[in-house]
């Protein structure tokens, strides 16, 4: 007669041993097939160093009408148009807040009629980039309490009637109001569109000035760079291939040969042993133990 208790213990022991065998065999296999995250870009240390975007309060920039005397002999319409367009373009700047110069500004009127710190000849434009003109602009900007000012000239207008084309250059200076020093000099060039096949000299000049003004605004309002290199598109070399496609973000480690079928055998052994030990009421691994035979 089979000792059911001993048989049950042996079955459970076999299940435990099979489970240990399964863990020893299958665990390394699972670990070797784990998907590891691989950075799609170069290390942060290898990225190009870029200054973070300015995040402080916007600085007031007083914009004076540009001097377009070399382009317009009788008026300064284009110079005023450049200043107005630049002011509007600074609406998307996170650094500067454009303020158009006007001799009707309350601070200017007070300095002119009450304090008499500004004279009529100092308020007369157009304003250029000559040293004496820049100092005059600095004085006005101090009255209006703007930390920065922008002043410039429209020059070098060239019109080619045969090619139906015009070009012009705009030179502008960003000046610090407190120190009176020039922070930066900007040079922008523009030309009339190639599709412009007819027009007067004034129209060609206006089209060229408009294109140069757009270029000037792009220099004043550069593309914003994320302050955190991890946000948005990675900086520096992204490691993309010649087709422009980004490399895969992850890759799988090659499986170790033979580890898969060993794990399968171990799992099958556990299932067979568990099935043989968990049958009906008269099986060795489960059910109630029958009572002993009655004495005769």
Helices and strands as residue ranges (DSSP letters): H 4-32, E 35-37, G 44-46, E 59-63, H 77-89, G 90-92, E 96-100, H 106-109, I 110-114, G 120-122, H 131-144, E 148-160, E 165-176, E 182-191, H 201-220, E 250-252, H 259-277
